[in-house]
Amino acid sequence: MAVSTIDEKWRIIIPREVREKMRLFPKMPVSIMMDSDRIVVTALRAGADRRKADSLTWLLDHPARADPRKLKSVDLDKVENQMWLP
């Protein structure tokens, strides 16, 4: 179980293992809801409906995001992380 604290500005740090498991990234929008005595945070994945099933499908549907001259080896996790940055 991961434990965190609330700072003086009411912020909560999401522990690394939770961020990695949920694939959360800086500036990613999230939904915050109450469920009786719990706070539920849900990642809002932009374009999830268009991506159909996974990031590779989304990348294939949106080839303008990748420069073919730079694709010697593709790290799909890195490419997916960049999709969420402004």
HELIX and SHEET records of a PDB file:
HELIX    1   1 ARG A   16  MET A   22  1                                   7    
HELIX    2   2 SER A   55  ASP A   61  1                                   7    
HELIX    3   3 PRO A   63  ARG A   65  5                                   3    
HELIX    4   4 PRO A   68  LYS A   70  5                                   3    
HELIX    5   5 LEU A   76  MET A   83  1                                   8    
SHEET    1   A 2 VAL A  30  ASP A  35  0                                        
SHEET    2   A 2 ARG A  38  ALA A  43 -1                                        
END                                                                             
